[in-house]
């Protein structure tokens, strides 16, 4: 007997302006099922989730809930239907107790006042159903570990009698042991008939926990498969499709001297035993999923955090940068991942942003900024990088993402760096600017700069890197050459245990 | 960390009742510390200058505390939501000068004075609240702007001369014998009663709890279905209403004259009381009881310094130290929790 699906989406379409976020999506969710939703960044997963959770409305297509056609126009609608979402970052109030967090916005009220005792009793029942200690009810959320906070988020979602639970990348912030606890909770909920949508980049987890997996690619659902028939590699292949990585003109990496060496670099709790060698003129890619430790490795090299073991050797000299300033003095130039919060002065002009790191070079007698010198250097760079702006006095905050990123790159080019560390260089940048940024990076490498590119954009990694190292679970697990297949790299990064052969 | 979950936690630990404090603590550690400091100070001052605990000294102290602690109730709401209001001084001037002029020229009765002052304050608070809740500009910028606007309005209404010769209509709120009930200044008694009501409201009603949610994490609050903007607006309107009432206290404790210095510096006195009272300047945490204690502490120090014959600048130094200690404690508390 075919069970009636809890939730069905048919022919859903969603555009943001000219961008088609979802071209066509079909999705069916059964009660008691753990249903994984996978796809690369930009495949349309988050938009689909937003539609289900009421954060945005589809342009076309139908949504059926328990056999009834429904229109979900707000998050409150979704909650009333029994669709609850646990966001990646816990949405909790640190200063308040767990019980109060769970009932915030839907307090139990008797005669105008919050019935604390009733709230606590019902939270205790809820916590026990999730195997959580009862004493948690009166603990302040800020005093709990991240993992526990996430479980509180799940409890909060379930307090509204949820029939559909959406977990958005729940494992990204958890340790392996904590993930096991989470899986226990998921299995118990599924056993009670809750339908669970599980979003994760980590395909090994998907294989472990999910019953069904729906794969999205380029804004469309390309199919739903029973997980029993799948392997990590097979899912990875479906995610990237047959699309070969775009043809890149083969670059012959010059055989320069090693500029950067990492020797068994480690930071407790983040990564361990990371060793690599980067030669001058080489572009080395470091690719890993969220939570793999790849971002932390980069932070450590440019001095934002300190290593707890191992060595960083720059041009033969061991260094231990304690701040980005020290990293810069040791010859490590950096293009930070989050330009808005790390390093960009939005209200200042392009000229200011470019020259801020080089005021000594651009100053007369080390005291006065040489304005005309500054202007000519900046103008020259703007031309070379094809920055589209009215002039060098335009505020960076008013530029498009791509142009702003080019300005940030220009800052690093005033003095041609020996070693350039790029973190997510083209995040939030349009296609045209991306091409140009890639061209500039290649040009720099051709002129002898050693480039270390940390990215979670797989196509970019494959296209740009002379060698590509894959980071998983805090250490380098595989190395690929320029001709690697996307599916192989993704499978290695996502945890295909047998697929770690180097190419 | 002991709260990290054990995957094998026994489900057999059957029906346990919630242990620990079910309610938020009625009196928080910073408040207990404040009470301690106050008691020690009072004992020390009484020992040093026997006149300190006499009625002639305590009553003026309470009369001075009343307007600061009263506005402090509203400011506590504001700071709990993560905002701030630095326009209080200007608002006091506008409320006082309007009421003062009406009183002098038209001999209006007490109740009408109250209505005029409170309504004026509410309008000013609403103005702040709308701009902050819907303008999406940080409260300090908005209220810094409105502070200057209110001062301008107040000074325009004053004209070039102080208001002189106001009738004794407000004596019930004043520092004289008419302003006391069983020896306690009426203005201070009203402040204590309103503090108690606000304390109960913030602690026991859903509406009150929502202020903490808004200051704790506005995004999460919105996702929880809380009307964030309305909460923020309400906080500034409450402050405005109380500024109106406090202006009556201010008019009443003065002489028959009102000059252009009215309200000056009060915004800092109020914020100092709130911060010393343990309300977190980052929002999400705080208590009106602490604010009342904070206001009492500040005024005790000021009176004490004067009565001991010390240079009066010393009281500013002490208040500064209290603020640093209060803010520092809050930051340390947060940091200690952030890094388990």
Interface residues (C-beta under 8 A of the other chain):
Chain A: X75 X76 X79 X91 X92 X93 X94 X95 X96 X97 X99 X100 X104 X105 X106 X107 X109 X112 X113 X114 X116 X117 X120 X121 X123 X124 X128 X131 X132 X133 X134 X135 X136 X137 X138 X139 X142 X143 X144 X145 X147 X148 X151 X177 X178 X180 X181 X184
Chain B: X1 X3 X4 X5 X7 X9 X11 X13 X15 X16 X17 X18 X19 X20 X21 X22 X23 X24 X204 X205 X206 X209 X210 X212 X213 X216 X217 X219 X220 X221 X223 X224 X225 X226 X280 X284 X285 X334 X337 X338 X340
